[in-house]
Amino acid sequence: MSWGYQGYNAAGIPSFGHYDEVQEHYKSVAPIRGRTPEVRPLGRSRRHDHMTINQHDRSILSDDEPLGKLVRTYSCRLYQTDCVEWFPDGKINVKHGDWNSPTTMQFLTFSLAQFGHIDSVRGKWYFVNKQGKNFLMSRGITLVKEGDWYVAETVVVEKRYKANRKALNTLRKKYKAFIDYGKTALSLDPYLERLEVAEAGHGLSFKNVQLTPSYNNWRNYQADVENRTKLFLALDKVNESGDLTLMYELMTYVACNAGSYNYQKQKIKCTPKQFAKFFDDVLKYQYANDVFTAIDVAQDEMFHDENKKYFK
């Protein structure tokens, strides 16, 4: 189910039908006195000075001029992002600057009202034109007029990722001894303490037990990839040698990431169910290309794919 902004246009943001209207509006707006650089409020309410209309001189690719052609454009800006920019050839650049917020959606909804609106499906934004056709925005989209409607200049063919159960079950079978060991150990005692030393020399540190992507790990966003690689190399060693000391250490490592801190016991608690579910997720991240099949989706379909996260 999609969601679009339906609030009140308190700032009086205008909607423009073509380049000449934006140009005329820019010239009609008096700059706020005493501001450097110049600030021209976009809407009727001049106190909303974080929403502005701006003029730019852009260099664009041209078949006639090898060094590019200089054109004058006008943009509707929210804070520091030119969310809607109009070009003299009729093209319109729309972007959110990675700020997928209700404020940005409100701004785009009112600015684009004459030829479409923005819909969101669990955080994934689409431009929907007046004909009812939708186009994935990603980080931005360039709109061109086709007949009576605005459409995306480049249509993105989306893919839905479908799990290959046979391939996933093959991986589960490969690491079944480890999964069963973890579930049995945690059913006897679900409370854990992080080990101080990585005795087996597998390179994993209990100071960083990140095995899946997390916003908490933004300083080292590749840590989960590195840790998963080390974990599965160590697990392959366990499968060959049957080393129970190494298996216990790896089980503790995974359980520390899967579980949560219990303040009453002052230990990490991880149930067998949490362990098995989390390790299944780790398998999907590590072997995403093997356990998922990409299927093309019809252009008009808006959807959210839970499995796409395994490819980030």
C-alpha positions as CSV (number, residue, x, y, z in Angstrom):
1,M,0.0,0.0,0.0
2,S,1.4,3.4,-1.0
3,W,1.4,6.6,1.0
4,G,1.4,10.2,-0.2
5,Y,1.4,13.6,1.6
6,Q,-2.1,15.1,2.2
7,G,-1.3,18.0,4.5
8,Y,-2.0,21.8,4.4
9,N,0.2,24.0,2.2
10,A,1.0,26.5,5.0
11,A,4.0,28.0,3.1
12,G,1.8,28.7,0.0
13,I,4.2,26.8,-2.2
14,P,3.2,27.4,-5.9
15,S,3.0,24.7,-8.6
16,F,4.5,25.5,-12.0
17,G,3.3,24.1,-15.4
18,H,6.4,25.0,-17.4
19,Y,9.8,26.7,-17.5
20,D,8.4,30.2,-18.4
21,E,6.2,30.2,-15.3
22,V,9.1,29.5,-13.0
23,Q,11.2,32.2,-14.6
24,E,8.4,34.7,-14.3
25,H,7.9,33.8,-10.6
26,Y,11.6,34.2,-9.9
27,K,11.6,37.6,-11.3
28,S,8.5,38.6,-9.4
29,V,9.8,37.6,-6.0
30,A,11.7,40.4,-4.1
31,P,14.8,39.1,-2.2
32,I,14.8,39.4,1.6
33,R,16.6,42.6,2.3
34,G,20.1,42.3,3.9
35,R,20.7,38.6,3.2
36,T,23.9,37.5,1.5
37,P,23.8,35.3,-0.5
38,E,20.4,36.4,-2.0
39,V,17.3,34.6,-0.6
40,R,14.0,34.6,-2.5
41,P,11.2,32.8,-0.6
42,L,9.3,30.4,-2.8
43,G,5.9,30.6,-1.3
44,R,3.4,33.2,-0.3
45,S,4.5,33.1,3.3
46,R,7.9,34.8,3.3
47,R,8.7,33.6,6.8
48,H,9.3,30.1,5.3
49,D,12.7,31.2,4.1
50,H,14.1,27.7,4.1
51,M,11.9,27.1,0.9
52,T,13.4,29.3,-1.9
53,I,13.4,29.8,-5.6
54,N,16.8,30.0,-7.2
55,Q,18.5,30.8,-10.5
56,H,21.5,28.8,-11.8
57,D,23.8,28.8,-14.8
58,R,24.4,25.2,-15.7
59,S,26.7,23.5,-18.3
60,I,25.0,20.7,-20.0
61,L,26.0,18.2,-22.7
62,S,25.4,19.3,-26.3
63,D,25.9,17.6,-29.6
64,D,26.8,20.9,-31.2
65,E,29.2,22.2,-28.6
66,P,32.0,19.7,-27.4
67,L,32.6,21.6,-24.2
68,G,29.0,21.8,-23.3
69,K,26.3,24.4,-23.5
70,L,25.5,27.0,-20.8
71,V,21.8,27.2,-19.9
72,R,19.9,29.1,-17.2
73,T,17.8,27.0,-14.9
74,Y,15.4,27.7,-12.0
75,S,14.9,25.5,-9.0
76,C,12.6,25.1,-6.0
77,R,15.0,24.6,-3.1
78,L,14.3,23.1,0.3
79,Y,17.1,24.0,2.7
80,Q,20.2,23.2,0.7
81,T,18.7,20.8,-1.8
82,D,17.4,21.8,-5.3
83,C,14.4,19.4,-5.1
84,V,12.8,20.5,-8.4
85,E,14.9,22.1,-11.2
86,W,13.5,23.4,-14.5
87,F,15.5,23.4,-17.7
88,P,14.7,25.6,-20.8
89,D,14.3,22.4,-23.0
90,G,11.3,21.3,-20.8
91,K,13.2,18.7,-18.7
92,I,12.6,18.7,-14.9
93,N,15.1,17.2,-12.4
94,V,13.4,16.0,-9.3
95,K,15.4,14.7,-6.3
96,H,15.2,14.4,-2.5
97,G,18.9,14.6,-1.6
98,D,18.6,11.4,0.5
99,W,16.2,13.2,2.8
100,N,13.2,10.9,2.5
101,S,11.2,12.9,5.1
102,P,7.6,14.0,5.3
103,T,8.8,17.6,4.9
104,T,10.6,16.7,1.6
105,M,7.5,14.8,0.4
106,Q,5.3,17.8,1.3
107,F,7.6,20.1,-0.7
108,L,7.7,17.9,-3.8
109,T,3.9,17.2,-3.6
110,F,3.0,20.9,-3.8
111,S,5.8,21.8,-6.3
112,L,4.8,19.0,-8.7
113,A,1.0,19.3,-8.2
114,Q,0.2,20.3,-11.9
115,F,1.6,17.1,-13.4
116,G,1.9,14.5,-10.7
117,H,2.7,13.6,-7.1
118,I,5.0,11.5,-4.9
119,D,4.0,8.2,-3.4
120,S,5.9,6.1,-0.9
121,V,5.9,2.3,-0.4
122,R,7.6,1.7,2.9
123,G,10.2,4.4,2.3
124,K,10.7,3.7,-1.5
125,W,9.5,6.8,-3.4
126,Y,7.8,6.9,-6.8
127,F,6.7,9.8,-9.0
128,V,3.1,9.2,-10.2
129,N,2.0,11.3,-13.2
130,K,-1.5,12.6,-13.9
131,Q,-2.1,9.5,-16.1
132,G,-1.5,7.3,-13.1
133,K,1.7,5.8,-14.3
134,N,4.4,5.5,-11.6
135,F,8.2,5.7,-12.0
136,L,10.9,4.8,-9.4
137,M,12.7,7.9,-8.1
138,S,15.7,6.3,-6.5
139,R,17.8,9.3,-5.5
140,G,16.3,11.4,-8.2
141,I,14.5,11.4,-11.6
142,T,14.5,13.4,-14.8
143,L,11.1,14.1,-16.2
144,V,10.3,14.8,-19.9
145,K,7.0,15.6,-21.5
146,E,5.5,12.8,-23.6
147,G,2.3,13.9,-25.2
148,D,0.1,15.3,-22.4
149,W,2.0,13.7,-19.6
150,Y,5.4,13.9,-17.8
151,V,7.3,10.6,-17.7
152,A,10.7,9.5,-16.6
153,E,13.4,10.1,-19.2
154,T,15.0,6.8,-18.2
155,V,12.7,4.1,-17.0
156,V,14.3,1.8,-14.4
157,V,13.3,-1.8,-14.6
158,E,12.9,-3.0,-11.1
159,K,13.7,-6.5,-9.9
160,R,12.1,-8.6,-7.1
161,Y,14.3,-11.1,-5.4
162,K,12.8,-14.5,-4.9
163,A,14.4,-17.0,-2.5
164,N,15.7,-20.3,-3.9
165,R,14.6,-22.6,-1.1
166,K,16.6,-25.5,-2.5
167,A,19.9,-23.5,-2.4
168,L,19.1,-22.1,1.0
169,N,18.3,-25.6,2.4
170,T,21.6,-26.8,1.0
171,L,23.5,-24.1,3.0
172,R,21.5,-24.9,6.1
173,K,22.4,-28.5,5.8
174,K,26.1,-27.6,5.4
175,Y,26.1,-25.8,8.7
176,K,23.5,-28.0,10.4
177,A,26.0,-29.3,13.0
178,F,26.8,-25.7,14.1
179,I,23.1,-24.6,14.1
180,D,22.1,-27.7,16.2
181,Y,25.0,-27.1,18.6
182,G,24.0,-23.5,19.1
183,K,20.3,-24.3,19.7
184,T,21.2,-27.1,22.2
185,A,23.7,-25.0,24.1
186,L,21.3,-22.0,24.4
187,S,18.4,-24.2,25.4
188,L,20.5,-25.2,28.4
189,D,21.6,-21.7,29.2
190,P,20.6,-18.7,27.1
191,Y,22.8,-16.2,29.1
192,L,26.2,-15.4,27.7
193,E,29.3,-13.4,28.4
194,R,31.5,-12.1,25.6
195,L,34.8,-13.9,25.5
196,E,37.8,-11.7,26.2
197,V,40.3,-13.4,23.8
198,A,39.8,-15.0,20.4
199,E,41.9,-18.1,21.2
200,A,41.4,-20.0,18.0
201,G,43.2,-17.4,15.8
202,H,40.2,-16.9,13.4
203,G,40.6,-13.2,13.5
204,L,37.1,-12.4,15.0
205,S,37.0,-9.9,17.9
206,F,34.3,-9.8,20.5
207,K,34.7,-6.1,20.6
208,N,32.9,-6.1,17.2
209,V,30.3,-8.8,16.8
210,Q,28.6,-7.1,13.8
211,L,27.5,-9.7,11.2
212,T,24.6,-7.8,9.5
213,P,24.4,-4.2,8.4
214,S,23.5,-1.7,11.2
215,Y,23.2,2.1,11.5
216,N,25.2,1.7,14.8
217,N,28.2,0.6,12.7
218,W,28.4,3.7,10.4
219,R,32.1,4.3,11.3
220,N,33.1,1.0,9.7
221,Y,30.3,0.0,7.3
222,Q,32.3,-2.9,5.9
223,A,32.8,-4.5,9.3
224,D,29.8,-6.9,8.8
225,V,31.2,-8.1,5.4
226,E,34.7,-8.7,6.9
227,N,33.3,-10.5,10.0
228,R,31.0,-12.7,7.9
229,T,33.9,-13.8,5.7
230,K,36.0,-14.7,8.8
231,L,33.1,-16.5,10.4
232,F,32.4,-18.8,7.5
233,L,36.1,-19.5,7.0
234,A,36.2,-20.6,10.6
235,L,33.0,-22.6,10.3
236,D,34.5,-24.5,7.3
237,K,37.4,-25.2,9.6
238,V,35.0,-26.6,12.2
239,N,33.3,-28.8,9.7
240,E,36.7,-30.3,8.7
241,S,38.2,-30.7,12.2
242,G,35.2,-31.0,14.5
243,D,36.9,-28.7,17.0
244,L,34.3,-28.1,19.8
245,T,36.3,-25.3,21.4
246,L,36.3,-23.4,18.2
247,M,32.6,-24.2,17.7
248,Y,31.7,-22.9,21.2
249,E,33.6,-19.7,20.5
250,L,31.9,-19.1,17.2
251,M,28.5,-20.0,18.7
252,T,29.1,-17.4,21.4
253,Y,30.1,-14.8,18.8
254,V,27.0,-15.3,16.7
255,A,24.7,-15.4,19.8
256,C,26.2,-12.1,21.2
257,N,25.1,-10.5,17.9
258,A,21.7,-12.2,17.8
259,G,20.7,-11.6,21.4
260,S,20.2,-8.6,23.6
261,Y,21.6,-7.3,26.8
262,N,19.8,-8.4,30.0
263,Y,20.3,-5.7,32.7
264,Q,18.9,-7.9,35.5
265,K,21.5,-10.7,34.8
266,Q,24.0,-8.3,33.4
267,K,24.6,-10.7,30.6
268,I,23.6,-11.2,26.9
269,K,20.5,-13.3,26.4
270,C,19.9,-15.3,23.2
271,T,17.2,-17.9,22.9
272,P,17.6,-20.9,20.5
273,K,14.9,-19.4,18.2
274,Q,16.8,-16.0,18.0
275,F,20.0,-17.8,17.3
276,A,18.6,-20.0,14.4
277,K,16.7,-17.0,12.9
278,F,19.7,-14.7,13.0
279,F,22.1,-17.3,11.6
280,D,19.6,-17.8,8.7
281,D,19.8,-14.1,8.0
282,V,23.6,-14.2,8.1
283,L,23.5,-17.0,5.5
284,K,21.3,-14.9,3.2
285,Y,23.6,-11.9,3.5
286,Q,26.7,-14.0,2.8
287,Y,25.3,-16.1,0.0
288,A,22.8,-13.6,-1.5
289,N,23.8,-14.3,-5.1
290,D,23.3,-18.0,-4.6
291,V,20.0,-18.1,-2.7
292,F,18.1,-15.4,-4.5
293,T,16.9,-15.1,-8.1
294,A,16.2,-11.7,-9.6
295,I,12.8,-11.4,-11.4
296,D,11.9,-8.3,-13.6
297,V,8.8,-6.4,-12.3
298,A,6.2,-4.7,-14.4
299,Q,6.9,-0.9,-14.7
300,D,3.6,0.1,-13.2
301,E,3.9,-1.9,-10.0
302,M,4.8,-0.2,-6.8
303,F,6.2,-2.6,-4.2
304,H,8.6,-3.2,-1.3
305,D,10.9,-6.1,-1.5
306,E,12.1,-7.4,1.9
307,N,14.9,-9.4,0.2
308,K,16.6,-6.5,-1.5
309,K,18.4,-5.6,1.8
310,Y,20.6,-8.7,1.4
311,F,22.2,-7.0,-1.7
312,K,23.3,-3.7,0.0
